[in-house]
Amino acid sequence: MAKDTDPREEIVELRAQVAHHLHLYHELDAPEIPDADFDQLVHRLRALEDEHPALVAELNADRAGSASPGQQVGGAPSAAFAPVTHDVPMMSLDNAFDVDELRGWGERLERRLGDERTIDLWNIELKFDGLALSIRYEDGLLVRAATRGDGSTGEDVTHTVRTIADIPHRLPAGAPPVVEVRGEAYMRKSTFDALNDAQEAAGLKPYVNPRNAAAGSIRQKDAAVAAERGLSFWPYQLGRVDDGPELLRHSDTFTFLESLGFVVNDHHRIVSTLDDVVAFIREYERKRHDLDYEFDGVVVKVDELDMQRELGSTARAPRWAIAYKLPPEERATRLVDIPISIGTNGSATPYALLEPVFVGGVTVTNATLHNEDQVRAKDVRPGDMVIVRRAGDVIPEVVGPVLSERPAGSTAWEFPTECPMCSTALVRPDGEARHKCPNLDCPAQVRGRIEHFAQRSAMDIEFFGERTIDLLVTEGVISDVGDVFEFDLEVLRSFEGFGDTSIDNLRAALDRSRTRPLGKVIFGLAIPHVGSSNAALLAKAFGSLQSLSHATVEQIEAIDGLGTVIAESVVEWFSTDGAQAILAKLDSGGVRPVAPEVSTLEPTLSGKSVVVSGGLANYGRAEAKAAIVDRGGKAPGSVSKSTFALVVGNDPGASKVTKAEDLGIPILDEAGFETLLETGELPV
């Protein structure tokens, strides 16, 4: 909404939006917009209400004294479950979205405590993305479990909570007569993936994310359904405790919870300064995708319990705790258009042209839509408000539309019939998901093949970027990769921006790339289905471009790791006149690929697939893979049923370790890896 909007109108509209999304999130487990966008709505509403207290009083009077939805803790409890009144309210947390807000919160606490009191310890925990629960034990027995609800009254979900293996049904002897444990029910990423695999296999709609799947499982009427979902639980706080031990610090509660039989998340820390808090936040921003569960922030708490009581709470949240929100990985923005890009091999790929949005740590203006079937399945249309996701280093993608904001009269998007670059009719080969432009002389394909050829992982031609390639193709100076080493560099002098230095730099870069490894050259030719790993196998098997160009399908199929599709693609590519002309140009241009050295090591790992995860003391990532391959093994990047062993170093990927454990695959340390390399056998 525009900044010059009447404050009353904006508050009324924001209250309606916040109430709508609270209902969807807390009561229906069906959020329509990303958490970050909801947080912004609430943040704006609270700021306006703080600026205009008289308006707030007037509006609240109109609502018969009802509080603003911006001050609500959660949502109203569902009538489908029996209500539970919390003895100790389940409050929400205030949020900080940057370090300045975090430090400002810390300064306010110090001022509130006065000059004689200082906060010497902070407790830091991960903010799990699940469903908050309160679990009550009486005389050691689990008697009731409830959702947060509106903070005062929740829903009785004891029947489904009893199915969570992490939650004990009986506490050890000597436990206090009444104990309420607060925590988060969640679904592990690996469990969520398996659940969606089963959904898709059954022809059912997959779940959107682990949080929704967990919340929906807890609210099942049939406990057997929840039991099948494999939910987990992290405790993080105590509610009511009668005749319990004297606890001085919040961190002491973790020790107490463990003594009761709960498993406490081990990614928490006690620190003495907010600088240490910030360092923890930065550490876990980097580790965000390494754990097998989702977390969207870090919770910072004053550790001393007496100080917590002194600081107290507002009507909605404790003053002594705050949630630092990590940069959002999902945001909503406007889909402006769906253009088509033409790739190196003619693939016609639709993508979303977006109004700029900050998500996953970067500003995103484009996002992948994959192919016609994906666009149809998601039913996204130009003009839609859409949810965009970017997790880690993953290419941004459009998750789906916000249907409640779809413009009136919107019509479904249709895949274009012609190539946007050369107007050739697009085709969709039988059995394939992508359309293609069949015109090999399409300017987009010509530029794409040359850019692929020049990239670092292929010929690594420095100073030969997209701008230069586009210029040379547009002006007709080069038309295929064979021309790259043959054209007269002096022609560049006629173009703006090229002088002695730039031409000399490019000439030197071309000279260096003339002796690239054979596998890099093969990869640079952009042969369909031949990636960098397959190119390395072909280089090792044939030793030269000429030998490979005369290979038969049977000879290529005989190479371990290559199949019929790749073999036929390679033979077909080299059989064309265009390919032979490129080889002749490369030869006359002085390209002399370096054949790979043949390993003299014993093939101790012949036929074995070994995955390496984490840092090793004596091997870099490339060196570890080379050590495996040189001994006849395979070094894929992910764990599967065919994996012989997983080697772990410092900070291994948690998902790889979990999958290896689930599949019963041996997990080795570096010493075990050395034994495996030497003998081909697992260490005893």
Residue pairs with C-beta under 8 A, 6 or more apart in sequence:
1 10
1 13
1 14
7 48
7 51
7 52
7 55
8 52
8 55
8 59
10 48
11 45
11 48
11 49
11 52
11 55
11 56
11 59
12 59
14 41
14 44
14 45
14 48
14 70
15 45
15 59
15 68
15 69
15 70
17 41
18 38
18 41
18 42
18 45
18 69
18 70
19 69
21 31
21 32
21 33
21 38
21 41
22 69
22 72
22 74
22 75
23 75
23 76
24 30
24 31
24 32
25 31
25 38
25 75
26 74
26 75
26 76
26 148
26 149
27 75
27 76
27 78
29 212
29 215
29 216
29 219
30 212
31 38
31 212
32 402
32 403
32 404
33 332
33 387
33 402
34 328
34 330
34 331
34 332
34 387
35 296
35 328
35 330
36 325
36 328
36 330
36 331
36 359
37 328
37 331
37 332
39 95
39 97
39 325
42 70
43 95
43 97
45 68
45 69
45 70
46 70
46 71
49 55
49 56
49 68
49 70
56 68
59 68
60 66
60 67
60 68
67 315
71 315
71 316
72 150
72 151
72 316
73 89
73 90
73 91
73 92
73 148
73 150
73 151
73 152
73 316
73 317
74 90
74 92
74 132
74 148
74 149
74 150
74 151
75 149
75 150
76 149
76 150
77 83
77 84
77 147
77 149
77 150
77 153
77 154
77 155
78 155
78 219
80 155
80 219
80 221
81 155
81 156
81 157
81 219
82 155
82 156
83 149
83 153
83 154
83 155
83 156
84 134
84 144
84 146
84 149
84 153
84 154
84 155
84 156
85 152
85 153
86 134
86 146
86 149
86 151
86 152
86 153
86 154
86 239
87 180
87 239
87 240
88 180
88 239
88 240
89 151
89 152
90 132
90 134
90 148
90 149
90 151
90 154
90 182
90 239
91 151
91 313
91 316
91 317
91 318
92 151
92 316
92 317
93 299
93 317
93 318
93 321
93 322
93 323
94 105
94 317
94 321
94 322
94 323
95 297
95 322
95 323
95 324
95 325
96 102
96 105
96 322
96 323
96 324
96 325
97 324
97 325
99 278
99 281
102 274
102 277
102 278
102 300
102 322
102 324
103 274
105 322
106 119
106 274
109 119
109 302
109 311
109 319
109 320
110 118
110 119
112 311
112 319
113 119
113 307
113 310
113 311
117 307
117 310
119 302
119 304
119 307
120 272
120 304
121 249
121 251
121 270
121 271
121 272
121 302
121 303
121 304
122 270
122 271
122 272
122 273
122 274
122 276
122 277
122 300
122 301
122 302
122 303
123 249
123 250
123 251
123 268
123 269
123 270
123 300
123 301
123 302
123 303
124 268
124 269
124 270
124 271
124 277
124 280
124 298
124 299
124 300
124 301
125 236
125 265
125 267
125 268
125 298
125 299
125 301
126 265
126 267
126 268
126 284
126 295
126 297
126 298
126 299
127 295
127 296
127 297
127 298
127 299
127 323
127 324
127 325
128 184
128 186
128 234
128 236
128 265
128 293
128 294
128 295
129 186
129 210
129 211
129 293
129 294
129 295
129 296
130 184
130 185
130 186
130 187
130 210
130 211
130 214
130 215
130 234
131 147
131 184
131 185
131 186
131 211
131 214
131 215
131 218
132 147
132 148
132 182
132 183
132 184
133 145
133 146
133 147
133 148
133 157
133 161
133 182
133 183
133 184
133 185
133 218
133 233
134 145
134 146
134 148
134 154
134 180
134 181
134 182
134 239
135 142
135 144
135 145
135 161
135 167
135 180
135 181
135 182
135 183
136 142
136 143
136 144
136 145
136 146
136 178
136 179
136 180
136 239
136 240
137 143
137 171
137 175
137 178
137 179
137 180
137 181
138 177
138 178
139 177
140 170
140 171
140 172
140 173
140 175
141 169
141 170
141 171
142 158
142 161
142 162
142 167
142 168
142 169
142 170
143 158
144 156
144 158
145 156
145 157
145 158
145 161
145 162
145 167
146 154
146 155
146 156
146 157
146 158
147 154
147 155
147 157
147 218
147 219
148 154
149 155
151 316
155 219
157 218
157 219
159 223
159 226
160 217
160 218
160 219
160 220
160 223
160 226
161 167
161 185
161 218
162 169
162 223
163 223
163 226
163 227
163 231
164 185
164 231
164 232
164 233
165 232
166 232
166 233
166 234
166 262
166 263
167 233
167 262
168 260
168 261
168 262
171 179
171 260
171 261
172 259
172 260
172 261
175 260
176 241
176 242
176 243
176 244
176 245
177 242
177 243
178 240
178 241
178 242
179 238
179 240
179 241
179 242
179 244
179 260
180 238
180 239
180 240
180 241
181 235
181 237
181 238
181 239
181 257
181 260
181 262
182 235
182 236
182 237
182 238
182 239
183 233
183 234
183 235
183 236
183 237
183 262
184 233
184 234
184 236
185 214
185 215
185 218
185 231
185 232
185 233
186 210
186 211
186 214
186 231
186 232
186 233
186 234
186 293
186 294
187 195
187 210
187 211
187 213
187 214
187 217
187 229
187 230
187 231
187 232
187 293
188 210
188 230
188 232
188 292
188 293
188 658
189 210
189 292
189 293
189 294
189 655
190 292
190 655
190 658
190 659
190 662
191 210
191 229
191 230
191 231
191 232
192 207
192 209
192 210
192 213
194 230
195 207
195 213
195 229
195 230
196 206
196 207
199 205
199 206
199 207
200 206
207 213
207 216
208 399
209 294
210 293
210 294
211 294
213 229
214 229
214 231
217 225
217 226
217 229
217 231
218 226
218 231
220 226
232 293
233 262
234 263
234 264
234 265
235 257
235 262
235 264
236 265
236 299
237 250
237 253
238 244
238 253
238 256
238 257
244 256
245 256
247 253
247 256
247 305
248 304
248 305
248 306
249 303
249 304
249 305
250 301
250 302
250 303
250 304
250 305
250 308
251 268
251 270
251 303
254 264
254 268
257 264
258 264
267 284
267 291
269 276
269 280
270 303
271 277
271 280
277 298
277 300
280 298
281 298
281 324
281 326
284 295
284 298
284 326
285 326
285 327
287 651
288 295
288 326
288 392
289 391
289 392
290 651
290 653
290 654
290 655
291 654
292 654
292 655
292 658
295 326
296 325
296 326
297 323
297 324
297 325
297 326
298 323
298 324
298 326
299 321
299 322
299 323
299 324
300 321
300 322
300 323
300 324
301 308
301 320
301 321
302 308
302 311
302 320
302 321
307 320
308 318
308 320
311 318
311 319
311 320
312 318
312 319
312 320
313 319
327 358
327 359
327 360
327 361
328 358
328 359
328 360
329 359
329 360
329 389
329 390
329 391
330 359
330 387
330 388
330 389
330 399
331 357
331 358
331 359
331 387
331 388
332 357
332 385
332 386
332 387
332 388
332 402
333 354
333 355
333 356
333 357
333 364
333 385
333 386
333 388
334 354
334 355
334 383
334 384
334 385
334 386
335 352
335 353
335 354
335 380
335 381
335 382
335 383
335 384
335 385
335 386
335 398
335 401
336 353
336 354
336 355
336 382
337 353
337 382
338 350
338 351
338 352
338 353
338 369
338 375
338 380
338 381
338 382
338 413
339 350
339 351
339 353
339 420
340 348
340 349
340 350
340 351
340 416
340 419
340 420
341 348
341 349
341 351
341 444
342 348
342 349
342 419
342 420
342 421
342 437
342 442
342 444
342 445
342 448
343 349
343 444
343 445
343 448
344 445
344 448
344 449
344 451
344 452
344 526
345 436
345 445
345 448
345 526
345 528
346 436
346 437
346 438
346 439
346 440
346 442
346 445
347 434
347 435
347 436
348 419
348 426
348 434
348 435
348 436
348 437
349 368
349 369
349 370
349 371
349 434
350 369
350 370
350 371
350 372
350 375
350 415
351 366
351 367
351 368
351 369
352 366
352 367
352 368
352 369
352 380
352 386
352 388
352 398
353 365
353 366
354 364
354 365
354 366
354 367
354 386
354 388
355 365
356 363
356 364
356 365
357 363
357 364
357 388
358 364
359 388
359 389
359 390
359 396
360 389
360 390
360 391
360 392
360 394
360 396
361 390
362 390
364 388
364 390
364 396
366 396
367 388
367 390
367 395
367 396
367 397
367 398
368 395
368 396
368 397
368 398
369 375
369 378
369 380
369 397
369 398
370 397
370 433
371 433
371 434
371 435
372 415
372 428
372 433
372 435
373 433
375 413
375 415
376 412
378 398
378 399
378 400
378 401
379 400
379 401
379 412
380 386
380 398
380 400
380 401
380 413
381 401
381 406
381 410
381 411
381 412
381 413
382 413
383 406
383 407
383 410
384 401
384 402
384 405
384 406
384 407
384 410
385 401
385 402
385 405
385 406
386 398
386 399
386 400
386 401
386 402
387 398
387 399
387 400
387 401
387 402
388 396
388 397
388 398
388 399
389 396
389 397
389 398
389 399
390 396
390 397
415 426
415 435
416 426
417 425
417 426
418 424
418 425
418 426
419 425
419 426
419 437
419 439
419 442
419 444
421 437
421 442
421 443
421 444
422 437
422 439
422 441
422 442
422 443
422 444
424 437
424 438
424 439
424 442
426 435
426 436
426 437
427 435
427 436
427 438
428 434
428 435
428 436
429 436
437 444
437 445
439 445
440 578
441 479
443 473
443 474
446 473
446 479
446 480
447 466
447 469
447 470
447 473
448 526
449 480
449 481
449 526
450 469
450 473
450 478
450 480
450 481
450 484
451 466
451 469
452 458
452 524
452 526
453 459
453 461
453 481
453 484
453 524
453 525
453 526
454 460
454 461
454 464
454 465
454 469
454 484
454 524
455 524
457 520
457 523
457 532
458 516
458 520
458 521
458 523
458 524
459 484
459 513
459 516
459 520
459 521
459 524
460 512
460 513
460 516
460 520
461 484
461 506
461 509
461 510
461 513
462 505
462 506
462 509
462 512
463 502
463 505
463 506
463 509
464 484
464 506
464 509
464 510
468 506
469 478
471 495
472 478
472 487
473 479
475 495
477 483
477 487
477 491
478 484
478 487
480 578
480 581
480 582
480 585
481 524
481 525
481 526
481 582
481 586
482 581
482 582
482 583
482 584
482 585
482 586
482 589
483 585
484 510
484 589
485 510
485 514
485 585
485 586
485 589
485 590
485 591
486 585
486 588
486 589
489 503
489 506
489 507
490 503
492 498
492 502
492 503
492 506
493 499
493 503
514 589
514 590
514 591
514 592
515 592
515 593
515 594
516 524
516 593
516 594
517 539
517 593
517 594
517 596
518 539
518 543
518 544
518 545
518 593
518 594
518 595
518 596
519 532
519 535
519 536
519 538
519 539
519 540
519 596
520 532
520 535
520 593
521 545
521 586
521 591
521 593
522 530
522 535
522 538
522 539
522 545
522 548
523 530
523 531
523 532
523 535
523 536
525 573
525 579
525 582
527 569
527 570
527 573
528 569
528 573
529 565
529 566
529 569
530 538
530 566
530 569
530 570
533 561
534 561
534 562
534 566
536 596
537 559
537 560
537 561
537 562
538 548
538 556
538 559
538 562
538 570
539 548
539 593
539 595
539 596
540 596
540 598
541 556
541 559
542 548
542 551
543 595
543 596
544 593
544 595
545 583
545 586
545 593
546 583
548 570
548 574
549 574
549 579
549 580
549 583
550 574
551 570
551 571
551 574
552 571
553 564
553 567
553 568
553 571
554 567
556 562
556 566
556 567
556 570
556 571
557 563
557 564
557 567
560 607
561 634
573 579
574 580
599 630
599 631
601 630
601 631
602 631
603 631
603 632
604 631
604 632
604 676
604 677
604 678
604 679
604 680
605 628
605 631
605 632
605 633
605 644
605 676
605 677
605 680
606 631
606 632
606 633
606 680
607 632
607 633
608 632
608 633
608 634
608 644
608 645
608 680
609 633
609 634
609 635
609 636
609 640
609 642
609 643
609 644
610 628
610 633
610 634
610 635
610 643
610 644
610 645
610 646
610 647
610 676
611 635
611 636
611 637
611 638
611 639
611 643
611 645
611 646
611 647
611 656
611 660
612 619
612 621
612 624
612 625
612 628
612 635
612 646
612 647
612 649
612 673
613 646
613 647
613 648
613 649
613 652
613 653
613 656
613 657
614 648
614 649
614 650
614 651
614 652
614 653
615 649
615 650
615 651
616 624
616 647
616 649
616 650
616 670
616 673
617 649
617 670
618 670
619 627
619 670
619 673
624 635
624 647
624 673
625 635
627 677
628 634
628 635
628 677
629 635
631 677
631 680
633 644
636 643
638 656
639 646
639 656
639 659
639 660
639 663
639 665
640 663
641 663
643 660
643 663
643 665
644 665
644 666
645 665
645 666
645 667
645 668
645 672
645 676
645 682
646 656
646 657
646 660
646 665
646 666
646 667
646 668
647 667
647 668
647 669
647 670
647 672
647 673
647 676
648 657
648 667
648 668
648 669
649 669
649 670
657 667
659 665
660 666
660 667
661 667
666 682
668 676
668 682
668 683
671 683
672 682
672 683
675 681
675 682
675 683
676 682
676 683
